[in-house]
Amino acid sequence: MNAPLTVELRLPEEQLHVLAALIARNVGKTRSKPYTVAEAAHRTGQSEKTIRRHIEAGRLSRIPHIHRTLIPPAALERYINGKHTE
């Protein structure tokens, strides 16, 4: 899983306010579009093969009854946070 990232920025006050406004606008936004296997792999830092193995093992949910393998955003968030589906 991804480790927390710590960054120190030294910005002029005006740029700091702009950055704070951009962050505030995006806090709490959730993705509604399902993830592809490649997107889930990128988001988790794992390989596509690993993501597919976790889907096959039932540790990660996918949208059923469609040809493509798509992962609901809530399922990927549970997976990332260690709350695997059984």
VMD Tcl script that draws the C-alpha trace (Angstrom):
set ca {
  {0.00 0.00 0.00}
  {1.05 3.58 -0.42}
  {2.98 5.15 2.46}
  {2.06 8.65 3.66}
  {3.97 11.41 1.89}
  {5.41 14.39 3.71}
  {6.29 17.48 1.70}
  {7.62 20.82 2.84}
  {6.73 23.79 0.63}
  {8.05 27.31 0.93}
  {5.62 29.47 -1.00}
  {4.77 33.14 -1.02}
  {1.55 33.78 0.91}
  {-0.47 34.46 -2.26}
  {0.51 31.10 -3.79}
  {-0.16 29.37 -0.48}
  {-3.74 30.68 -0.52}
  {-4.22 29.45 -4.10}
  {-2.88 26.00 -3.18}
  {-5.07 25.82 -0.07}
  {-8.15 26.70 -2.15}
  {-7.35 23.97 -4.69}
  {-6.90 21.39 -1.96}
  {-10.11 22.44 -0.19}
  {-12.05 22.11 -3.44}
  {-10.91 18.51 -3.87}
  {-11.20 17.26 -0.28}
  {-14.01 14.77 0.07}
  {-14.47 14.24 -3.65}
  {-14.97 10.63 -4.52}
  {-14.61 8.91 -7.84}
  {-17.79 7.52 -9.35}
  {-16.26 5.94 -12.47}
  {-15.11 2.31 -12.05}
  {-11.40 1.52 -12.23}
  {-9.85 -0.68 -14.90}
  {-7.37 -3.31 -13.75}
  {-4.53 -1.08 -14.99}
  {-5.86 1.94 -13.06}
  {-6.30 -0.14 -9.89}
  {-2.78 -1.49 -10.27}
  {-1.39 2.03 -10.64}
  {-3.45 3.32 -7.70}
  {-2.26 0.51 -5.40}
  {1.31 0.22 -6.65}
  {0.75 -3.43 -7.53}
  {0.93 -5.25 -10.85}
  {-2.11 -5.94 -13.00}
  {-1.49 -9.65 -12.45}
  {-1.68 -9.17 -8.67}
  {-4.92 -7.20 -8.97}
  {-6.43 -9.98 -11.12}
  {-5.32 -12.62 -8.58}
  {-6.99 -10.67 -5.77}
  {-10.20 -10.42 -7.80}
  {-10.14 -14.17 -8.52}
  {-9.52 -14.90 -4.83}
  {-12.45 -12.69 -3.80}
  {-10.31 -10.14 -1.95}
  {-11.26 -7.40 -4.42}
  {-14.71 -6.99 -5.95}
  {-15.45 -6.39 -9.59}
  {-18.58 -5.36 -11.44}
  {-20.29 -8.64 -12.39}
  {-21.89 -9.70 -15.66}
  {-19.86 -7.53 -18.03}
  {-17.07 -8.51 -20.41}
  {-14.49 -6.03 -19.10}
  {-13.02 -6.28 -15.63}
  {-14.05 -3.09 -13.83}
  {-13.63 -2.40 -10.13}
  {-16.09 -0.21 -8.22}
  {-14.36 2.75 -6.53}
  {-15.71 1.80 -3.08}
  {-14.33 -1.74 -3.47}
  {-10.89 -0.42 -4.35}
  {-10.93 1.97 -1.39}
  {-11.87 -0.90 0.97}
  {-9.07 -2.97 -0.54}
  {-6.53 -0.16 -0.13}
  {-7.59 0.42 3.46}
  {-7.12 -3.26 4.27}
  {-10.79 -4.13 4.49}
  {-10.78 -6.83 1.83}
  {-14.07 -8.31 0.74}
  {-14.61 -11.93 1.63}
}
mol new
graphics top color blue
foreach p $ca { graphics top sphere $p radius 0.5 }
foreach p [lrange $ca 0 end-1] q [lrange $ca 1 end] { graphics top cylinder $p $q radius 0.2 }
display resetview
